[in-house]
Amino acid sequence: MSHKSKITKVKKNSEGDITDVMLNDGKVYPIDDAIIMAKDDLIEGVNVGKAKNGREYLRSNPNGELEDNLDNLPIFYFKLFILVFWTINTYILFPYRKSIFIPF
């Protein structure tokens, strides 16, 4: 019995293009790897389309639901961004505040 993963979150660039996907197991893959995985039938609910210029892209299977379209999924950010923000907040904005450890 094969177990298919499901895309739960996406990461977008400044133009709004999806660059990475997060699966239900928490693993993150670049969009090109996710396209290969979708072709190998390892991700449920998506298929691979081809643009006029020949570029392949990932899209949700049509089902009449807007909320599960890839563009409407929650956005995630890498933990590095959170760590940098926390570091700036702790050491630059509030240098006298007691440091705490936040495990990631």
C-alpha positions as CSV (number, residue, x, y, z in Angstrom):
1,M,0.0,0.0,0.0
2,S,1.5,3.3,-1.0
3,H,1.1,6.4,1.1
4,K,0.6,9.7,-0.8
5,S,1.6,13.0,0.7
6,K,-0.5,16.1,0.6
7,I,0.6,19.7,0.1
8,T,-0.5,21.8,3.2
9,K,1.5,25.1,2.8
10,V,3.3,27.0,0.1
11,K,6.2,29.5,0.0
12,K,6.0,32.3,-2.6
13,N,8.5,34.7,-4.1
14,S,8.0,38.4,-4.4
15,E,6.1,38.0,-7.7
16,G,3.6,35.6,-6.0
17,D,5.0,32.4,-7.7
18,I,5.1,29.3,-5.6
19,T,8.7,28.3,-5.0
20,D,8.5,25.6,-2.3
21,V,5.8,23.4,-0.9
22,M,5.4,21.9,2.6
23,L,3.8,18.4,2.8
24,N,1.6,17.1,5.6
25,D,4.7,15.4,7.2
26,G,6.4,18.8,7.5
27,K,9.0,18.2,4.8
28,V,9.7,21.1,2.4
29,Y,10.5,20.6,-1.2
30,P,11.4,23.1,-4.0
31,I,8.7,23.3,-6.6
32,D,10.7,21.5,-9.2
33,D,11.1,18.5,-6.9
34,A,7.4,18.6,-6.1
35,I,6.6,18.5,-9.8
36,I,8.7,15.3,-10.2
37,M,7.0,13.8,-7.1
38,A,3.6,14.7,-8.6
39,K,4.6,13.0,-11.9
40,D,5.6,9.9,-9.9
41,D,2.1,10.0,-8.2
42,L,3.6,10.6,-4.7
43,I,1.5,13.7,-4.0
44,E,-2.3,13.6,-3.9
45,G,-4.6,16.3,-5.2
46,V,-2.3,17.8,-7.7
47,N,-1.2,17.3,-11.3
48,V,1.4,18.8,-13.6
49,G,0.4,21.2,-16.3
50,K,2.5,22.6,-19.2
51,A,2.5,26.3,-20.2
52,K,2.7,27.4,-23.8
53,N,6.4,28.1,-23.3
54,G,6.9,24.5,-22.3
55,R,7.5,25.2,-18.6
56,E,5.9,22.7,-16.3
57,Y,3.9,23.8,-13.3
58,L,2.0,22.2,-10.4
59,R,-1.7,22.7,-10.1
60,S,-4.5,21.4,-7.9
61,N,-6.9,18.8,-9.3
62,P,-10.2,20.5,-10.2
63,N,-12.8,19.8,-7.6
64,G,-14.9,23.0,-7.4
65,E,-13.3,24.0,-4.1
66,L,-11.3,27.3,-4.0
67,E,-9.8,26.9,-0.6
68,D,-7.6,23.9,-1.5
69,N,-6.1,25.5,-4.6
70,L,-2.4,25.9,-4.3
71,D,-2.5,29.7,-4.4
72,N,-5.0,29.7,-1.6
73,L,-3.1,27.4,0.8
74,P,-1.4,28.9,3.9
75,I,2.0,30.5,3.4
76,F,5.0,29.3,5.4
77,Y,8.3,31.0,6.0
78,F,11.6,29.4,6.8
79,K,12.7,29.2,10.4
80,L,15.8,31.2,9.6
81,F,13.6,34.3,9.1
82,I,12.0,33.8,12.5
83,L,15.4,33.2,14.1
84,V,16.8,36.4,12.5
85,F,13.7,38.4,13.6
86,W,13.9,37.1,17.1
87,T,17.6,37.8,17.3
88,I,17.2,41.4,16.1
89,N,14.3,41.9,18.5
90,T,16.2,40.4,21.5
91,Y,19.7,41.9,21.0
92,I,19.2,45.1,19.1
93,L,15.8,46.4,20.0
94,F,15.8,45.2,23.6
95,P,19.4,44.7,24.6
96,Y,18.7,44.7,28.4
97,R,16.0,42.1,28.2
98,K,16.9,38.7,29.6
99,S,17.7,36.2,26.8
100,I,15.6,33.1,26.5
101,F,16.1,30.0,24.5
102,I,13.5,29.2,21.8
103,P,14.1,25.7,20.4
104,F,13.3,25.4,16.6
